[in-house]
Each structure stands twice: as C-alpha cells, then as structure tokens.
C-alpha cells in the first residue's frame, strides 16, 4: 500500500503513535464543564437585560440588518434563517427557524417580536416549512433594536471574527417579564410566564422613582402573570412566592360558561384555555376519560373554533347531571386546569441567577439607565462635532472674500488649509470643511440657516450636558420613555386573577403619569 503524501510528522508529537496517560475522570469533568458553560451562555438561558437568548437576539439583529421593518414587505423565512446562520449563529437551521416561529406566535408570547405571514403553527400543530412562510420585524421588535446605531451597547465578534454582533439589544421595555422565557440548560432550567406590558412598565417606573420600595409595593402594579390566551389564574400564594424567591407555582384554569345550547340541553362553553394548552389536547383527554367511564355526564363534544369567533369548545351535558359538578370534574381530570412552575433563572453579568420580581426590574432599570446615558453621550459628541464645523463655516462666510483670496493664491490644498488655519485660527477639520464648501452655501439665506443651526446645537448640547450631570433628570427621561412605550403598545389585561377562595384580585394599579 502506498504511503499517503504530506508534511513530515514531528517525532515529538504525542499523536505520532505515542500514548499519553490522562485521568479520564478529570478529562470528563473538564469537558462536561465546558459543555455546560457553552449551553448556559450561548443557547439555553436568556439575558436578564433584554430577555433574549442568543439565537433570538441574532435573529432580530439579522432582520434589522436586512431592513425588515414593519412598514416593509415580508421576506421568506428561509432567507432570515440563512442570514442568521451564515453570519451569527453557527447551529442548525431548524433550531433557528423554531426560535423565529416562537417569536411570531401570539399564543406563545404576550408581544410578538416577529410579524409572520403564513402557517406559523398552533398549539396542536407545527408550522409550515421555512420555505413556505414569510417574516418581518414586529413593532415590538423595533423597540428592542432602536439605538443600536448610537453606541448604546457593546458589539462583539461573531463566531469567525468576520462580523460584529450586539452583546445585548438596547431593549426599551422589560421584555423578559413581558414575554417570559423557557429553556433547559445543563443542571438548570428557566420557566417564566408572560406579563402585561402596562403593569410591568408601571412597576419599573415606580422603582425608578422609589429605588427602596418593597415587593408589596411592586405587586400593586404587577399582581400576577398575564397570559396571551387569557384564562384564569387560581390562587396567588405561589405567585407571590415566585416574585419573592424566583421560584413558585400557580394554577391556570380555562374560561368556561354554562349555557343553554339547545331548548332541552345545557352545556359548557369553553372560550379560553390555560397557557400553552391546545383544544385537541383537551378534546382527546375528555374523550379518553368518557370512554373509560371516569368522566360522566357528557353526551357530546364539539370543537367550533374558527378564525372569526376564536376558541369555542361546546360540551353537551346529559339530562339529570348538574353542569357545575361536571365542570368541576373537568377542571380536576383534564387540561382545562393546569399548573405552571415559575423558575426565574437568567444571566446577570454572564452568571446564571434566580431572580425575584424586584431583582428582575432592578436589572432592567439599571440597564436602561446605562443605555440612555450612552445614547446621550453619543448624541452630545455628534452635536459638539457639528457645532465645531458650523462655527468654522460661519467664520469663513463672514470673511468669504479673504477666504477665496487665500485659496486662490495657494499652490495646493495642503498650503491653503494651513494658511486658513493660521489666518482665521481654525482647526484642521474646520479648514478642511471650508475647502469642501459649495458655492451655494455662500447665500445670505444659508448664513441665516447656519446661525439658527448653531443656536439650536448649543441649546441641545446644554440640555444633554445637564442630563448627564444630574441622575434625577436621567431617571425622569427613562421613566417618560417607558410611559410612551406603554401608551403606544400596551393592551388591557387578559388573564383574570382569582384568590384561593375564588374572589378576583386587583388587576394592577393604573399607569403613573
């Protein structure tokens, strides 16, 4: 057999027929730790600041770079997946598409981040393939990416150092609380329910104004989760425990009414189901229990769900049975009542932490203050640079005849620039800008425009300097911006909160002005 050609091998290389003794247990321990850290940081857990996992963040950034704004047309989901996979997320295309689909499903997220066109699935069926669906950014996603071009967040290299991607998105609202999160890492998992945008922002604004407030103060604004499909939450003790410690459970119950469906028949009409429970799962369980004689009193079951009227399950009750008793059996034996375990695990400073409600809001508020501070510093620098050029241009226009004479009598542009700097005491940038001046800027109207721009820039610079110097002004600005988001994108609460005894709980305090 012919020997394979190639470079000569190093005789000292352990791979050249030599055996290296290693501790297998130590090697497995190190490999497992590396894998665990990779899964925790790069795949499974959301960042507490923007509430996104890396794949979600990369999808939104890729769509932002493609210009897929809400006012523009949809593009094939395959194109978004390919752009994300090729530039930022070197994993399987199906995993990327699954993440994109979830961000477009109104029954999974309280505020969808992707505006999907086509079959994006249901609670009982999966979506169509990526080549059949289309997507663009939803209005809520624009709130996540606005400010990326103003140095509000740090950018890091992608997997092959060819492109830059944001370490975190400059989220304008507490996305982690509003949309929740689910993820299974190595040795830990996260499971967070969605909340109402208006309630969460009200709590964040209260925290901005009163940093030392208690959990009870915040729960006046956020009494409990607000699930996308509505329904009811029964018992609030587990919710308070979760808001305090980061862990807890609560029960979700379908919204059902007892109605007369025919002149002689009473029935139970279900219009809302528990979080992430589909109608097919419910009907299959009811039929299974009825056939096994474990559930009695039901004569017929119809799924009348359609796009016009929404969810509608009609359960016909046999004569002689009390509908209330049958409904209690349904709650006890079927997915019409389900439990949800809260486990608020998210990354804070790159480390996984279990966070209560106040800690989650504190992380977001501090992050948002940092984003607005960096944005203000960026805008201040831009306005100072522009003012510097405008002031130099005004000097040139006031003595335009001498400027022209200096330029005409100079042998080259370098000499002209040097002489302008000496004669008018200009900086190099101002002199260069004057050399590039167009003749149409020499009109009287242009001079008036430049003077107005100069005065406006000075006022803006003074305002930004004052904002950066006073923490209270910065907090007020962040609070007012949050209020604008709530008023523009907030919706009424959908989920009814019931105390253990069945009495409705408060739906939260109104938005502070």
C-alpha positions as CSV (number, residue, x, y, z in Angstrom):
1,X,0.0,0.0,0.0
2,X,1.4,3.4,-0.9
3,X,2.1,5.8,1.9
4,X,0.0,9.0,1.9
5,X,1.9,12.1,1.0
6,X,2.0,15.0,3.3
7,X,4.3,17.1,5.6
8,X,6.7,15.1,7.7
9,X,5.4,14.4,11.2
10,X,7.1,15.7,14.3
11,X,8.6,12.8,16.2
12,X,7.9,14.6,19.5
13,X,4.2,14.9,18.7
14,X,2.2,12.7,21.1
15,X,-0.2,11.9,18.2
16,X,2.5,10.2,16.3
17,X,2.0,6.7,17.6
18,X,2.6,7.7,21.2
19,X,0.2,7.1,24.1
20,X,-0.4,9.9,26.6
21,X,-1.8,8.9,30.0
22,X,-4.6,11.1,31.3
23,X,-7.0,11.0,34.2
24,X,-10.3,10.0,32.5
25,X,-12.5,11.4,35.3
26,X,-10.6,14.7,35.2
27,X,-11.0,14.9,31.4
28,X,-14.7,14.1,31.5
29,X,-15.2,16.7,34.3
30,X,-13.4,19.4,32.2
31,X,-15.3,18.5,29.1
32,X,-18.6,18.5,30.9
33,X,-18.0,21.9,32.4
34,X,-17.0,23.4,29.1
35,X,-20.2,22.0,27.5
36,X,-22.3,23.2,30.4
37,X,-20.9,26.7,30.2
38,X,-21.5,26.8,26.4
39,X,-25.1,25.7,26.7
40,X,-25.8,28.1,29.6
41,X,-24.3,31.1,28.0
42,X,-24.8,30.5,24.3
43,X,-28.1,28.7,23.9
44,X,-30.5,28.0,26.8
45,X,-30.8,30.9,29.2
46,X,-32.0,34.5,28.4
47,X,-30.1,37.6,29.4
48,X,-31.9,39.4,32.2
49,X,-31.3,42.8,30.4
50,X,-33.1,42.2,27.1
51,X,-34.8,38.9,27.9
52,X,-33.4,37.2,24.8
53,X,-31.5,34.0,24.2
54,X,-28.5,34.3,21.8
55,X,-30.4,32.8,18.9
56,X,-33.4,35.2,19.4
57,X,-31.1,38.2,19.6
58,X,-29.2,37.1,16.5
59,X,-32.4,36.6,14.5
60,X,-33.7,40.1,15.4
61,X,-30.3,41.7,14.6
62,X,-30.1,39.9,11.3
63,X,-33.6,41.0,10.4
64,X,-32.7,44.5,11.5
65,X,-29.6,44.5,9.2
66,X,-31.7,43.2,6.3
67,X,-34.1,46.2,6.8
68,X,-37.2,44.1,7.5
69,X,-39.1,46.9,9.2
70,X,-42.8,46.6,10.0
71,X,-43.7,49.0,7.1
72,X,-41.8,47.0,4.5
73,X,-42.8,43.7,2.9
74,X,-42.3,40.2,4.3
75,X,-39.4,38.1,3.1
76,X,-39.0,34.3,3.0
77,X,-38.3,32.9,6.5
78,X,-35.6,30.8,4.8
79,X,-33.7,34.0,3.9
80,X,-33.8,35.1,7.5
81,X,-32.6,31.7,8.8
82,X,-29.8,31.6,6.2
83,X,-28.6,35.1,7.1
84,X,-28.7,34.3,10.8
85,X,-26.9,31.0,10.4
86,X,-24.3,32.2,8.0
87,X,-23.3,35.3,9.9
88,X,-24.1,35.0,13.6
89,X,-25.5,31.6,14.8
90,X,-23.5,28.6,13.6
91,X,-26.1,25.9,14.6
92,X,-28.8,24.0,12.8
93,X,-31.2,25.9,10.6
94,X,-34.2,24.1,12.2
95,X,-33.2,25.4,15.6
96,X,-33.1,28.9,14.3
97,X,-36.4,28.5,12.5
98,X,-38.0,27.1,15.6
99,X,-36.9,30.2,17.6
100,X,-38.2,32.5,14.8
101,X,-41.5,30.7,14.8
102,X,-42.0,31.1,18.6
103,X,-41.4,34.8,18.4
104,X,-44.2,35.1,15.8
105,X,-46.8,33.0,17.7
106,X,-49.4,35.2,19.6
107,X,-50.3,32.3,21.8
108,X,-46.7,31.9,23.0
109,X,-45.7,35.5,23.5
110,X,-47.6,38.4,25.0
111,X,-46.0,40.8,22.5
112,X,-44.8,39.0,19.3
113,X,-41.4,40.2,18.1
114,X,-41.8,38.7,14.6
115,X,-44.7,39.5,12.2
116,X,-45.2,36.2,10.5
117,X,-47.1,35.6,7.2
118,X,-48.2,32.1,6.5
119,X,-48.7,29.0,8.7
120,X,-46.7,29.5,11.9
121,X,-48.4,26.6,13.6
122,X,-50.9,26.4,16.5
123,X,-51.0,24.8,20.0
124,X,-51.8,21.5,18.4
125,X,-49.8,21.6,15.1
126,X,-46.4,22.6,14.0
127,X,-45.6,25.4,11.5
128,X,-45.1,25.0,7.8
129,X,-41.5,24.7,6.5
130,X,-39.4,27.9,6.3
131,X,-39.6,28.0,2.5
132,X,-43.4,28.4,2.8
133,X,-43.6,31.2,5.4
134,X,-42.5,34.8,5.4
135,X,-41.5,37.2,8.2
136,X,-40.5,40.7,9.1
137,X,-39.9,42.6,12.4
138,X,-43.0,43.4,14.5
139,X,-43.4,46.8,16.1
140,X,-42.4,45.4,19.5
141,X,-39.1,44.3,18.0
142,X,-38.3,47.8,16.8
143,X,-38.4,48.8,20.4
144,X,-35.7,46.2,21.0
145,X,-33.3,47.4,18.3
146,X,-33.8,51.2,18.4
147,X,-30.5,52.8,19.4
148,X,-28.1,50.2,18.0
149,X,-26.5,52.8,15.8
150,X,-25.9,55.2,18.7
151,X,-23.3,53.1,20.6
152,X,-25.8,52.2,23.3
153,X,-24.5,48.6,23.7
154,X,-21.2,46.8,23.1
155,X,-20.6,44.8,19.9
156,X,-18.6,41.5,19.9
157,X,-17.2,39.4,17.1
158,X,-19.2,36.6,15.6
159,X,-18.1,33.0,15.6
160,X,-15.5,33.5,12.8
161,X,-14.5,37.1,13.6
162,X,-15.8,38.4,10.2
163,X,-18.8,40.4,11.5
164,X,-19.8,42.2,14.7
165,X,-23.0,41.5,16.6
166,X,-24.5,43.2,19.7
167,X,-23.8,41.6,23.0
168,X,-27.3,42.6,24.1
169,X,-30.1,44.6,22.5
170,X,-31.0,48.1,23.9
171,X,-34.5,46.9,24.9
172,X,-36.9,49.8,25.5
173,X,-39.2,47.7,27.7
174,X,-38.7,44.7,30.2
175,X,-39.0,42.0,27.6
176,X,-38.1,39.2,29.9
177,X,-41.1,39.8,32.1
178,X,-43.5,40.8,29.3
179,X,-42.8,37.8,27.1
180,X,-41.4,35.3,29.6
181,X,-38.9,32.6,28.7
182,X,-38.4,28.8,28.7
183,X,-35.1,27.0,28.4
184,X,-33.3,23.8,29.6
185,X,-29.6,24.2,30.2
186,X,-27.3,21.7,31.9
187,X,-28.2,21.3,35.6
188,X,-30.6,24.3,35.5
189,X,-33.7,25.5,33.6
190,X,-35.8,28.6,33.2
191,X,-39.5,28.9,33.0
192,X,-41.1,32.4,33.2
193,X,-44.7,33.3,32.4
194,X,-45.6,36.4,30.3
195,X,-46.9,39.6,32.0
196,X,-48.8,42.7,31.0
197,X,-46.7,45.5,29.4
198,X,-48.6,48.3,31.1
199,X,-48.3,46.7,34.6
200,X,-44.6,45.8,34.2
201,X,-43.7,49.3,33.0
202,X,-45.8,50.9,35.8
203,X,-43.7,48.8,38.3
204,X,-40.4,49.8,36.6
205,X,-41.4,53.5,36.7
206,X,-42.3,53.1,40.4
207,X,-38.9,51.5,41.0
208,X,-37.1,54.4,39.2
209,X,-38.8,56.9,41.5
210,X,-38.5,54.8,44.6
211,X,-35.5,52.5,44.5
212,X,-36.0,51.3,48.1
213,X,-39.6,50.2,47.5
214,X,-40.8,46.8,48.8
215,X,-42.1,43.8,46.9
216,X,-45.7,44.5,48.1
217,X,-45.4,48.0,46.5
218,X,-44.4,46.5,43.2
219,X,-47.2,43.9,43.3
220,X,-49.7,46.7,43.5
221,X,-48.7,47.2,39.8
222,X,-47.9,43.6,38.9
223,X,-50.4,41.4,40.7
224,X,-49.6,38.3,38.6
225,X,-48.9,37.0,35.1
226,X,-51.0,38.0,32.1
227,X,-51.1,35.0,29.7
228,X,-51.5,35.5,25.9
229,X,-54.7,33.4,25.6
230,X,-56.3,34.8,28.7
231,X,-57.8,32.2,31.1
232,X,-57.8,32.4,34.8
233,X,-55.1,32.0,37.5
234,X,-56.4,30.4,40.6
235,X,-54.5,31.1,43.9
236,X,-51.9,33.8,44.2
237,X,-49.8,32.5,47.0
238,X,-47.4,30.7,44.6
239,X,-47.1,33.8,42.5
240,X,-46.0,35.9,45.5
241,X,-43.5,33.2,46.5
242,X,-42.1,33.3,43.0
243,X,-41.9,37.1,43.0
244,X,-40.1,36.9,46.3
245,X,-37.7,34.0,45.7
246,X,-37.8,33.4,42.0
247,X,-39.5,30.0,42.3
248,X,-43.1,29.1,42.7
249,X,-46.2,27.5,41.0
250,X,-49.7,28.7,40.1
251,X,-52.7,27.0,38.6
252,X,-54.2,28.2,35.3
253,X,-57.9,27.5,34.5
254,X,-59.9,27.7,31.3
255,X,-62.6,30.3,31.0
256,X,-65.9,28.4,30.8
257,X,-69.6,29.3,30.9
258,X,-72.7,27.2,31.5
259,X,-75.2,27.9,28.8
260,X,-78.4,26.5,27.3
261,X,-77.2,25.2,23.9
262,X,-80.5,23.7,22.8
263,X,-84.0,24.1,24.2
264,X,-83.6,20.9,26.2
265,X,-79.8,20.7,26.7
266,X,-77.4,22.5,29.0
267,X,-73.8,22.7,28.0
268,X,-70.4,24.1,29.0
269,X,-68.8,26.5,26.5
270,X,-65.0,27.0,26.8
271,X,-63.7,30.2,25.2
272,X,-60.2,30.4,26.8
273,X,-57.7,27.6,27.6
274,X,-54.7,27.5,30.0
275,X,-51.3,28.7,28.8
276,X,-49.9,26.6,26.0
277,X,-52.8,24.1,26.1
278,X,-54.4,23.4,22.8
279,X,-58.0,22.4,22.1
280,X,-57.1,19.0,20.6
281,X,-55.3,18.0,23.7
282,X,-58.4,18.9,25.8
283,X,-60.9,17.1,23.5
284,X,-58.7,13.9,23.3
285,X,-58.4,13.8,27.1
286,X,-62.2,14.3,27.6
287,X,-63.0,11.5,25.1
288,X,-60.5,9.2,26.7
289,X,-62.0,9.7,30.2
290,X,-65.5,9.4,28.9
291,X,-64.7,6.1,27.2
292,X,-63.0,4.8,30.4
293,X,-66.2,5.8,32.4
294,X,-64.0,8.1,34.6
295,X,-65.9,11.1,33.4
296,X,-69.7,11.0,33.4
297,X,-72.5,13.4,32.4
298,X,-71.2,14.3,28.9
299,X,-73.3,13.4,25.9
300,X,-71.4,15.3,23.1
301,X,-68.3,17.4,22.5
302,X,-67.9,19.8,19.6
303,X,-65.0,22.0,18.6
304,X,-66.5,25.1,16.9
305,X,-63.2,27.1,16.9
306,X,-62.8,29.3,13.9
307,X,-60.9,32.4,12.9
308,X,-63.9,34.7,13.2
309,X,-65.1,33.7,16.7
310,X,-61.9,32.3,18.1
311,X,-61.8,29.3,20.5
312,X,-65.1,27.7,21.2
313,X,-65.5,24.2,22.7
314,X,-69.1,23.1,23.4
315,X,-69.5,20.3,25.9
316,X,-73.1,19.0,26.0
317,X,-74.4,17.8,29.4
318,X,-76.7,14.8,29.8
319,X,-80.1,15.4,31.4
320,X,-80.0,14.7,35.1
321,X,-76.5,15.9,35.6
322,X,-75.5,19.2,37.2
323,X,-73.3,21.2,34.8
324,X,-71.5,22.8,37.7
325,X,-70.5,19.3,39.0
326,X,-69.4,18.2,35.6
327,X,-67.3,21.4,35.2
328,X,-65.5,20.7,38.5
329,X,-64.7,17.2,37.3
330,X,-63.4,18.6,34.0
331,X,-61.1,21.0,35.9
332,X,-59.9,18.2,38.1
333,X,-59.3,15.5,35.5
334,X,-58.5,17.3,32.2
335,X,-56.1,20.0,31.0
336,X,-58.8,22.6,31.5
337,X,-56.9,23.3,34.6
338,X,-53.1,23.1,34.5
339,X,-50.2,24.1,36.7
340,X,-47.2,26.3,35.7
341,X,-43.9,26.2,37.6
342,X,-42.1,29.5,37.7
343,X,-38.3,29.3,37.8
344,X,-36.8,32.8,37.1
345,X,-33.3,31.8,36.1
346,X,-31.5,34.3,33.8
347,X,-28.0,35.6,33.1
348,X,-26.8,38.6,35.1
349,X,-23.3,39.7,34.3
350,X,-22.8,36.4,32.5
351,X,-23.7,34.3,35.5
352,X,-27.0,32.4,36.0
353,X,-29.1,33.7,38.8
354,X,-32.5,33.1,40.2
355,X,-34.3,36.4,40.5
356,X,-37.4,37.7,42.1
357,X,-39.7,40.4,40.7
358,X,-37.8,43.3,42.2
359,X,-34.4,41.9,41.1
360,X,-35.6,41.4,37.6
361,X,-36.9,45.0,37.4
362,X,-33.7,46.3,39.0
363,X,-31.5,44.7,36.4
364,X,-33.6,46.1,33.6
365,X,-33.8,49.6,35.1
366,X,-30.1,49.8,35.6
367,X,-29.5,48.6,32.1
368,X,-32.0,51.1,30.6
369,X,-30.3,53.9,32.5
370,X,-27.0,52.8,31.1
371,X,-28.4,52.7,27.5
372,X,-29.9,56.2,27.8
373,X,-26.7,57.5,29.3
374,X,-24.6,56.1,26.5
375,X,-27.1,57.3,23.9
376,X,-26.9,60.8,25.4
377,X,-23.1,60.8,25.4
378,X,-23.1,59.7,21.7
379,X,-25.6,62.4,20.8
380,X,-23.6,65.0,22.7
381,X,-20.4,64.1,20.9
382,X,-22.2,64.3,17.5
383,X,-23.6,67.7,18.3
384,X,-20.3,69.1,19.5
385,X,-18.6,67.9,16.3
386,X,-21.3,69.5,14.2
387,X,-21.2,72.8,16.2
388,X,-17.4,72.9,15.7
389,X,-17.9,72.7,11.9
390,X,-20.8,75.2,11.8
391,X,-18.8,77.8,13.8
392,X,-15.9,77.4,11.4
393,X,-18.2,77.8,8.4
394,X,-19.7,80.9,9.8
395,X,-16.2,82.5,10.2
396,X,-15.5,81.7,6.6
397,X,-18.8,83.2,5.3
398,X,-18.2,86.4,7.3
399,X,-14.8,86.9,5.5
400,X,-15.6,85.0,2.4
401,X,-13.6,87.4,0.1
402,X,-10.4,86.9,2.1
403,X,-11.0,83.1,2.3
404,X,-11.3,82.9,-1.5
405,X,-8.2,85.1,-2.0
406,X,-6.2,82.7,0.3
407,X,-7.4,79.7,-1.5
408,X,-6.7,81.1,-5.0
409,X,-3.2,82.3,-4.0
410,X,-2.2,78.9,-2.6
411,X,-0.2,76.4,-4.6
412,X,-2.1,73.3,-3.4
413,X,-4.9,72.3,-0.9
414,X,-2.4,71.5,1.9
415,X,-1.0,75.0,1.8
416,X,-4.5,76.5,1.6
417,X,-5.6,74.5,4.6
418,X,-2.5,75.6,6.6
419,X,-3.0,79.3,5.7
420,X,-6.7,79.2,6.6
421,X,-5.8,77.7,10.0
422,X,-3.2,80.4,10.6
423,X,-5.2,83.4,9.4
424,X,-8.6,82.6,11.0
425,X,-7.4,80.5,13.9
426,X,-9.3,77.4,12.7
427,X,-8.8,73.7,13.5
428,X,-7.7,71.3,10.7
429,X,-11.2,69.8,10.5
430,X,-12.8,73.3,10.2
431,X,-10.3,74.3,7.5
432,X,-10.9,71.1,5.5
433,X,-14.6,71.6,5.8
434,X,-14.3,75.1,4.4
435,X,-12.2,73.9,1.5
436,X,-15.0,71.5,0.6
437,X,-17.6,74.3,0.8
438,X,-20.1,74.5,-2.1
439,X,-20.7,77.9,-3.6
440,X,-24.5,77.7,-2.9
441,X,-23.7,77.9,0.8
442,X,-22.5,81.5,0.3
443,X,-26.0,82.9,0.1
444,X,-27.5,85.2,2.7
445,X,-30.2,82.6,3.4
446,X,-27.6,79.9,4.1
447,X,-25.9,82.1,6.6
448,X,-29.2,82.6,8.5
449,X,-29.7,78.9,8.4
450,X,-26.3,78.2,9.8
451,X,-26.8,80.7,12.6
452,X,-30.1,79.1,13.5
453,X,-28.5,75.7,13.5
454,X,-25.7,76.9,15.7
455,X,-28.1,78.3,18.3
456,X,-30.1,75.0,18.2
457,X,-27.0,72.9,18.6
458,X,-25.9,75.0,21.6
459,X,-29.2,74.5,23.3
460,X,-29.2,70.8,22.6
461,X,-25.6,70.5,24.0
462,X,-26.6,72.4,27.1
463,X,-29.6,70.1,27.6
464,X,-27.6,66.9,27.1
465,X,-24.8,68.1,29.4
466,X,-27.3,68.8,32.1
467,X,-29.0,65.4,31.6
468,X,-25.7,63.6,32.0
469,X,-24.7,65.6,35.1
470,X,-27.9,65.0,37.0
471,X,-29.0,61.4,37.8
472,X,-32.6,62.6,38.7
473,X,-33.1,64.0,35.2
474,X,-31.8,60.8,33.6
475,X,-34.3,58.8,35.7
476,X,-37.1,61.1,34.7
477,X,-36.2,60.7,31.0
478,X,-36.1,56.9,31.2
479,X,-39.4,56.9,33.1
480,X,-41.1,59.1,30.5
481,X,-39.8,57.0,27.6
482,X,-41.2,53.9,29.3
483,X,-44.6,55.6,29.7
484,X,-44.6,56.4,26.0
485,X,-44.0,52.7,25.2
486,X,-46.8,51.6,27.5
487,X,-49.3,54.1,26.0
488,X,-48.3,53.2,22.4
489,X,-48.1,49.4,22.7
490,X,-50.0,48.4,25.9
491,X,-53.1,46.3,25.9
492,X,-55.6,45.5,28.6
493,X,-55.1,42.5,30.9
494,X,-56.4,39.3,29.5
495,X,-56.0,36.9,32.4
496,X,-58.3,37.0,35.4
497,X,-56.6,36.6,38.8
498,X,-58.5,34.7,41.5
499,X,-57.7,34.4,45.1
500,X,-57.8,30.9,46.7
501,X,-61.4,31.5,47.7
502,X,-62.3,32.5,44.2
503,X,-62.5,36.2,44.7
504,X,-61.0,38.3,41.9
505,X,-57.7,40.1,42.7
506,X,-56.8,43.6,41.7
507,X,-55.7,43.9,38.1
508,X,-53.0,46.3,39.0
509,X,-52.6,50.0,39.7
510,X,-53.1,52.4,36.8
511,X,-50.1,53.7,34.9
512,X,-48.4,56.6,36.7
513,X,-48.2,59.9,34.9
